[in-house]
Amino acid sequence: MHTVVSLTAMEGAVIWQAAWMGHEHTTTAADGTTIAWSRLGSGDPVVLVHGITESAASWEPLIERLSATNDVISLDLRGHGESGTADAYDLAAMVGDIAAVVGAAEVDRPHLVGHSLGGAVVSAAGPALQPASVTSIDQSLQLGEFKAQVVAAEPILRDPDAYGLAVDAMFEELAGTQLSDAEKARVNSLRRARQEVLLGAWAALLEEPQAAVEATVDAVLSGYRDVDVPYLAVFGIDPGDGYADWLRSYTPAEYELWEGAGHYPHLVDPDRFVDRLRRFWSGG
C-alpha cells in the first residue's frame, strides 16, 4: 500500500510539473539581479511570494483558483527558481525583488501574500510599498526560538555534504500530517536547496545578536503604525502563546491558527484559504 501511495504521489508531481511552463517575464531589481515573474487572470492584483528553497511553482493550486477573479502575479525571489543569483539575500534585497516586479507589472497597491520566508518578505514590504494588504502564511516574526535552532544547526548547514539532508529533514517535519502525499511530493519535487542562498537569507540569524534581530523586526513592524495596510497572519504551526497580542501591538492584525495543518495550510486546503483571502480583502 505504501508503494502505491508513493507512486501515485510522484505521478501527480510529474503531471503537475509538465503543466508548469515557466515564467513569461523577467525584470531587474535595483542591484541588477534578474527576477523572473508571471501573471494570470484579471481583476484586483495580488502578488504571491514563495518560501525558502521553493519557487512560484509551489503556488499553482492557488494561482488556478485566484486567477478566476484576480490579476495573479507570481515571482521567483533572487536565488530561487528561474531568477538570478545575487550578492545579497537579506530582507531588504528581497523586498526590492517585489518592488521591481510590481513596477514591471504596472500595478497599483496589490495584495501581497507570502509563505514562510515569503511571509517575512511581504511583512517587511508592507510599510515600504504600502500595498492593499499583507498576508503572511506560517511565518512567525518572533525569531528567538528559530534563531537558536539555526545557530545550533550551523555546522551542518555549512557542511556541503550534510546540508541537503538536513534541509530535507527540516521540511519533512514541517509539512505535518494533513498535507496529502501527492501535494507533499509535488512541493518536494520543486525544491532547490541552494546552500549559499539559504545561508545568505539566514545570515542575520547566524551572525547578529538576538537584540539586533529583535530591533530589526521592531523597526519593520513599527512601520505599520503609520500606514493603512491590513494584515492577516495564518498559521498551521502554533507560533506560541501571546503571538497574536504581540503582533497586534504593532497593527490591528487578523490572526488564525489552522490547528494541525503544518507549514502549508494554504496547500492543505486551498479552497478554504482562497475563501479566507477573499473575505479578508473584502473586509468581511
Backbone torsions as a table, in degrees:
resi	resn	phi	psi	omega
1	MET	NA	-42.1	-179.8
2	HIS	-61.7	-40.4	-179.6
3	THR	-63.3	-41.3	-179.7
4	VAL	-64.7	-44.2	179.5
5	VAL	-61.4	-44.5	-179.1
6	SER	-64.1	-41.2	179.7
7	LEU	-64.2	-43.0	178.4
8	THR	-62.0	-42.1	179.2
9	ALA	-61.2	-45.4	-178.3
10	MET	-67.5	-36.8	177.0
11	GLU	-61.5	-40.3	177.6
12	GLY	-61.7	-39.7	179.6
13	ALA	-65.4	-41.9	-179.3
14	VAL	-66.0	-42.7	177.9
15	ILE	-60.3	-43.8	-179.7
16	TRP	-64.0	-43.1	-179.2
17	GLN	-59.6	-36.0	179.0
18	ALA	-64.0	-29.2	-179.1
19	ALA	-78.5	-25.1	-179.0
20	TRP	-79.7	114.6	-172.4
21	MET	-97.9	3.0	-179.4
22	GLY	90.9	174.9	-177.0
23	HIS	-80.8	149.6	-178.6
24	GLU	-92.8	-21.5	-171.6
25	HIS	-133.1	158.4	167.3
26	THR	-134.6	154.2	172.5
27	THR	-141.7	177.9	-176.2
28	THR	-122.4	125.4	176.0
29	ALA	-70.6	169.5	-174.7
30	ALA	-59.0	-29.9	-178.9
31	ASP	-92.0	8.4	175.9
32	GLY	94.9	-0.7	-180.0
33	THR	-73.3	134.9	177.9
34	THR	-80.4	128.1	-178.4
35	ILE	-119.1	122.9	179.6
36	ALA	-90.8	140.1	-178.8
37	TRP	-153.1	163.0	179.5
38	SER	-141.5	166.4	173.2
39	ARG	-144.5	152.6	179.2
40	LEU	-152.7	138.6	176.4
41	GLY	91.4	-173.1	179.4
42	SER	-148.3	159.6	-177.1
43	GLY	124.0	-159.9	178.7
44	ASP	-61.2	134.4	-175.6
45	PRO	-76.0	143.5	173.7
46	VAL	-135.8	135.3	179.2
47	VAL	-110.7	126.5	-178.8
48	LEU	-104.2	129.5	-176.0
49	VAL	-125.3	118.5	-172.0
50	HIS	-77.0	175.4	178.1
51	GLY	-90.6	175.0	-177.1
52	ILE	-64.8	140.6	-177.3
53	THR	72.3	0.0	-177.2
54	GLU	-108.5	-161.4	-177.6
55	SER	-159.0	177.5	178.4
56	ALA	-58.1	-27.2	-179.3
57	ALA	-58.1	-27.8	-179.0
58	SER	-64.5	-19.5	-176.8
59	TRP	-85.7	0.1	-169.6
60	GLU	-49.8	-45.0	178.4
61	PRO	-60.3	-31.5	178.1
62	LEU	-79.2	-39.0	178.4
63	ILE	-59.1	-44.4	-179.7
64	GLU	-58.0	-42.9	-176.6
65	ARG	-78.3	-44.6	-175.7
66	LEU	-70.6	-30.6	-176.0
67	SER	-67.7	-11.6	175.5
68	ALA	-68.4	-23.3	-176.3
69	THR	-130.9	-8.3	-172.9
70	ASN	-135.2	157.4	168.8
71	ASP	-82.6	102.2	-171.5
72	VAL	-98.3	118.5	-178.8
73	ILE	-112.5	126.2	178.2
74	SER	-125.3	147.8	-177.8
75	LEU	-139.8	158.6	169.0
76	ASP	-99.5	120.8	175.1
77	LEU	-61.8	158.0	177.9
78	ARG	-50.0	136.9	179.9
79	GLY	78.8	3.3	-178.5
80	HIS	-125.0	151.7	173.8
81	GLY	52.6	-126.3	-176.0
82	GLU	-95.3	0.6	179.0
83	SER	-80.0	162.5	-177.6
84	GLY	-78.3	163.3	172.9
85	THR	-80.7	169.9	-173.3
86	ALA	-151.5	173.4	174.8
87	ASP	-84.8	-25.8	-175.3
88	ALA	-125.4	136.4	177.7
89	TYR	-128.3	26.7	179.4
90	ASP	-79.9	172.4	-177.0
91	LEU	-59.8	-41.5	-178.6
92	ALA	-61.1	-41.0	179.1
93	ALA	-64.7	-39.7	-178.5
94	MET	-74.5	-31.7	170.0
95	VAL	-59.8	-36.9	175.9
96	GLY	-62.9	-32.2	175.8
97	ASP	-62.8	-44.8	178.1
98	ILE	-62.9	-45.1	-178.9
99	ALA	-59.1	-40.8	-179.7
100	ALA	-63.8	-41.7	-179.3
101	VAL	-70.5	-41.8	177.5
102	VAL	-59.2	-41.3	177.7
103	GLY	-66.0	-43.3	-179.6
104	ALA	-66.4	-34.9	179.5
105	ALA	-78.4	-12.5	178.6
106	GLU	56.5	50.2	177.4
107	VAL	-113.7	152.9	-177.7
108	ASP	-112.4	123.5	175.8
109	ARG	49.4	63.4	176.0
110	PRO	-72.0	162.2	166.3
111	HIS	-76.3	137.3	176.9
112	LEU	-109.7	130.3	179.2
113	VAL	-129.1	122.9	-178.0
114	GLY	-132.8	143.4	178.6
115	HIS	-112.8	135.4	175.0
116	SER	57.7	-123.4	175.4
117	LEU	-52.0	-39.2	178.0
118	GLY	-61.5	-30.0	175.6
119	GLY	-66.2	-38.6	176.0
120	ALA	-67.4	-39.1	-178.5
121	VAL	-65.9	-47.0	-179.2
122	VAL	-68.7	-30.3	175.9
123	SER	-63.8	-41.5	177.3
124	ALA	-69.6	-29.3	-178.4
125	ALA	-75.9	-22.6	-175.5
126	GLY	-53.2	-60.5	179.5
127	PRO	-65.2	-30.5	-176.4
128	ALA	-76.1	-43.0	-174.9
129	LEU	-101.4	-16.0	179.9
130	GLN	50.0	61.3	178.0
131	PRO	-73.8	178.8	178.0
132	ALA	-66.9	-32.9	177.2
133	SER	-167.0	166.8	175.7
134	VAL	-130.1	131.7	172.6
135	THR	-123.9	125.0	178.5
136	SER	-112.2	129.4	-176.9
137	ILE	-109.7	116.3	173.7
138	ASP	50.0	48.3	176.2
139	GLN	-133.8	100.6	175.3
140	SER	-70.4	140.4	175.5
141	LEU	-101.5	0.5	167.8
142	GLN	-89.4	98.1	-163.2
143	LEU	-96.5	5.1	-175.2
144	GLY	-59.5	-50.5	-178.5
145	GLU	-65.7	-42.6	179.9
146	PHE	-65.4	-39.9	177.5
147	LYS	-58.6	-43.2	179.9
148	ALA	-61.9	-39.7	179.0
149	GLN	-66.4	-41.7	-179.8
150	VAL	-65.9	-43.7	179.5
151	VAL	-62.7	-41.8	179.7
152	ALA	-63.2	-32.8	-177.9
153	ALA	-90.1	1.1	-173.2
154	GLU	-54.2	-44.3	179.6
155	PRO	-57.9	-38.5	179.0
156	ILE	-71.8	-40.7	-178.6
157	LEU	-64.0	-27.8	-179.5
158	ARG	-92.9	-3.5	179.2
159	ASP	-90.4	112.5	-176.1
160	PRO	-63.0	-22.9	179.7
161	ASP	-82.6	-35.5	-176.1
162	ALA	-94.3	-17.9	-171.4
163	TYR	-55.2	-51.4	-175.0
164	GLY	-61.4	-41.9	179.1
165	LEU	-64.6	-37.5	179.3
166	ALA	-64.7	-41.8	179.2
167	VAL	-65.8	-43.4	178.3
168	ASP	-59.5	-43.7	-179.6
169	ALA	-65.0	-38.6	179.7
170	MET	-61.4	-47.7	-177.0
171	PHE	-74.2	-27.8	174.4
172	GLU	-62.8	-42.7	178.6
173	GLU	-69.0	-41.0	-177.8
174	LEU	-66.4	-31.4	-173.2
175	ALA	-60.9	-29.7	179.1
176	GLY	76.2	-165.9	-173.7
177	THR	-107.8	-11.4	-175.9
178	GLN	-89.4	-18.3	177.9
179	LEU	-71.4	129.9	-176.6
180	SER	-63.7	155.9	178.1
181	ASP	-60.0	-40.4	-179.4
182	ALA	-64.8	-41.8	-178.9
183	GLU	-71.7	-37.4	176.1
184	LYS	-62.2	-42.8	179.0
185	ALA	-64.3	-37.9	179.4
186	ARG	-63.2	-49.6	-178.6
187	VAL	-63.6	-43.9	-179.5
188	ASN	-64.6	-34.2	-180.0
189	SER	-67.7	-21.8	-179.1
190	LEU	-91.1	-11.5	-172.5
191	ARG	-70.3	133.8	175.0
192	ARG	-128.1	99.9	-173.6
193	ALA	-88.7	82.9	177.9
194	ARG	-81.6	116.7	-172.6
195	GLN	-58.6	-45.0	-176.2
196	GLU	-67.2	-28.1	178.9
197	VAL	-72.9	-47.8	180.0
198	LEU	-62.4	-43.9	178.7
199	LEU	-64.4	-35.4	177.7
200	GLY	-68.6	-41.1	179.7
201	ALA	-68.0	-30.7	-179.3
202	TRP	-100.1	13.1	-176.2
203	ALA	-57.6	-42.6	-179.1
204	ALA	-63.2	-39.6	179.3
205	LEU	-66.0	-36.2	-177.9
206	LEU	-78.5	-32.6	-167.3
207	GLU	-110.7	-24.3	-175.4
208	GLU	-98.6	149.4	176.0
209	PRO	-67.2	158.1	-177.4
210	GLN	-55.6	-39.8	-178.8
211	ALA	-61.6	-37.0	179.5
212	ALA	-69.7	-39.2	177.3
213	VAL	-63.4	-44.7	179.1
214	GLU	-63.6	-36.7	179.0
215	ALA	-66.4	-37.0	177.8
216	THR	-64.9	-46.3	178.5
217	VAL	-61.3	-43.6	179.6
218	ASP	-60.8	-40.7	-180.0
219	ALA	-64.9	-40.5	179.4
220	VAL	-65.5	-52.2	-174.8
221	LEU	-70.3	-28.9	177.5
222	SER	-61.7	-25.8	177.9
223	GLY	-62.9	-23.8	179.8
224	TYR	-69.5	-19.2	-180.0
225	ARG	-71.2	-16.0	-176.1
226	ASP	-108.5	2.3	-177.6
227	VAL	-131.8	158.8	176.9
228	ASP	-101.1	82.1	-178.9
229	VAL	-129.8	100.3	177.7
230	PRO	-58.6	145.2	-173.3
231	TYR	-131.7	130.5	176.7
232	LEU	-123.5	130.4	175.3
233	ALA	-117.2	121.8	177.8
234	VAL	-117.9	125.2	-179.0
235	PHE	-119.4	145.2	168.6
236	GLY	-106.8	-17.3	174.4
237	ILE	-117.5	126.5	-175.0
238	ASP	-59.4	121.1	179.8
239	PRO	-78.6	-3.5	176.7
240	GLY	113.1	155.8	179.5
241	ASP	-59.4	136.3	175.3
242	GLY	88.0	-3.8	-176.3
243	TYR	-63.3	-45.0	-177.7
244	ALA	-60.0	-44.1	-179.9
245	ASP	-65.4	-39.8	178.2
246	TRP	-61.6	-45.8	-180.0
247	LEU	-63.4	-40.1	-178.6
248	ARG	-72.7	-9.0	173.2
249	SER	-72.2	-15.0	177.5
250	TYR	-104.4	-36.2	-175.1
251	THR	-155.2	146.9	179.9
252	PRO	-72.4	65.9	-173.2
253	ALA	-72.8	150.0	167.2
254	GLU	-90.8	138.9	-173.7
255	TYR	-134.8	135.8	176.0
256	GLU	-141.1	141.1	171.0
257	LEU	-114.7	118.2	175.6
258	TRP	-92.1	93.3	-169.4
259	GLU	-52.5	124.2	174.2
260	GLY	78.6	4.1	-175.0
261	ALA	-78.6	-10.9	178.8
262	GLY	74.1	-161.4	-172.0
263	HIS	-76.7	-11.1	-175.2
264	TYR	-124.3	56.7	-178.2
265	PRO	-59.6	-32.1	-179.3
266	HIS	-69.9	-22.1	178.2
267	LEU	-98.2	-22.5	173.4
268	VAL	-62.8	-43.5	-179.6
269	ASP	-142.6	79.1	-176.2
270	PRO	-63.5	-30.7	178.4
271	ASP	-65.7	-45.1	177.7
272	ARG	-61.9	-41.2	-177.2
273	PHE	-67.4	-43.9	179.2
274	VAL	-63.4	-40.5	176.6
275	ASP	-61.4	-39.5	179.2
276	ARG	-65.5	-41.0	177.2
277	LEU	-59.7	-47.4	-176.8
278	ARG	-63.5	-38.5	177.3
279	ARG	-67.4	-38.9	177.7
280	PHE	-64.1	-45.7	-179.3
281	TRP	-65.0	-31.3	-178.7
282	SER	-86.8	-4.6	-178.9
283	GLY	82.8	12.6	-178.0
284	GLY	-89.7	NA	NA
